[in-house]
Amino acid sequence: MSEMPGPKMGMIGWVDLTVSDATGLLPFYEQVAGWKPSPLSMGDYDDYLMGVEGSDMPSAGICHARGSNAAIPPQWIVYITVYDLDARLKLVESLGGKIIVKPDDPTQPGIAIVQDPAGAVFGLYQAG
């Protein structure tokens, strides 16, 4: 059986912090973590990719709790890589979890925010 290219199933693929005022929180992470923000347009506002100075690879995202992020509680969200997001979302619900944010277009690779039966919130990211 050949291995699928790209991120491996079950790996942490990304981390985001979603808060009511992402812009106001930037100085904290700039000073504490040494991260530098790069704006990421979300239409009428910016979220931020945070990276280490001198690197082209972002380390994390800091997002406003707006739009599709409005239902996400203020916490760091880890995104676990999956190959079939729809199938995993069905498993989340069948195993007692909840879907907090559904993917914008379930026919395309995307993300969803879910809650496990103990109440912990995390993201699922479909590798594509």
C-alpha positions in Angstrom: 0.0 0.0 0.0 1.5 3.3 -1.0 1.6 6.2 1.5 -0.5 9.3 0.8 1.6 12.4 0.1 1.6 15.4 2.3 0.8 15.6 6.0 0.2 12.3 7.8 -3.1 11.4 9.3 -3.3 12.3 13.0 -0.4 14.8 13.0 -0.8 18.3 14.5 -0.9 20.4 11.3 -1.5 23.9 12.7 -2.3 25.9 15.9 -4.5 29.0 16.1 -5.5 31.3 18.9 -9.0 32.8 18.5 -9.8 35.8 20.7 -12.2 38.8 20.6 -9.3 41.3 19.9 -6.5 39.6 18.0 -4.8 42.9 17.1 -4.7 44.0 20.7 -3.1 40.7 21.8 -0.2 40.9 19.2 2.2 42.8 21.5 1.9 40.1 24.1 3.0 37.3 21.8 5.6 39.6 20.0 7.3 40.2 23.4 6.7 36.8 25.1 7.2 34.4 22.1 9.3 36.7 19.9 6.8 36.3 17.0 6.3 38.8 14.3 2.8 39.2 12.8 2.0 39.1 9.1 -1.6 40.2 8.3 -3.9 37.7 6.6 -6.9 39.4 5.0 -10.2 38.0 6.0 -12.1 40.5 3.8 -13.1 43.4 6.1 -10.5 42.7 8.8 -7.1 40.9 9.2 -6.1 37.9 11.2 -2.4 37.2 11.7 0.2 34.6 10.9 2.8 34.7 13.6 6.4 33.7 12.8 9.9 33.9 14.0 11.9 36.8 12.6 14.0 35.6 9.6 11.8 32.6 8.8 9.3 32.4 6.0 7.4 29.7 7.8 4.7 30.9 10.2 4.5 29.3 13.7 0.9 29.9 14.5 -2.1 32.1 13.8 -3.9 34.6 16.0 -7.5 35.2 14.8 -10.4 37.4 15.7 -13.5 35.6 16.9 -15.5 36.8 13.9 -17.2 35.2 10.9 -16.7 31.4 11.0 -14.6 31.8 14.1 -17.3 33.5 16.1 -18.3 30.3 17.9 -14.8 29.4 18.9 -13.9 29.9 22.6 -10.8 32.0 23.4 -8.2 29.3 23.5 -5.4 27.8 21.5 -6.8 25.4 19.0 -4.7 22.5 17.6 -5.7 21.2 14.2 -5.3 17.5 13.7 -4.8 16.3 10.1 -7.3 13.9 8.6 -7.8 12.5 5.1 -11.7 12.4 5.0 -13.2 15.3 7.0 -16.8 14.3 6.4 -16.2 10.8 7.7 -14.3 12.1 10.8 -17.2 14.6 11.6 -19.6 11.7 11.5 -17.4 9.8 14.0 -17.1 12.9 16.2 -20.9 12.9 16.6 -21.4 9.1 16.8 -18.8 9.0 19.6 -20.5 11.7 21.7 -18.6 14.8 20.5 -20.1 18.0 19.0 -19.4 19.9 15.8 -18.9 23.6 16.7 -17.9 25.0 13.3 -18.7 23.1 10.1 -16.4 23.4 7.1 -17.5 26.2 4.7 -17.8 23.8 1.8 -17.9 20.1 2.9 -17.0 19.0 -0.7 -13.7 20.7 -0.6 -10.7 20.2 1.8 -11.2 22.4 4.8 -11.4 22.7 8.5 -13.9 22.1 11.3 -13.9 22.9 15.0 -15.2 20.1 17.2 -15.6 19.3 20.9 -14.8 15.9 22.4 -17.1 14.3 25.0 -15.0 15.7 27.8 -15.5 19.3 26.5 -12.0 19.9 24.9 -12.1 21.8 21.7 -9.9 21.1 18.7 -9.8 21.4 15.0 -9.8 18.9 12.2 -7.9 19.8 9.1 -8.4 17.9 5.8 -5.1 17.3 4.1 -5.5 18.0 0.4 
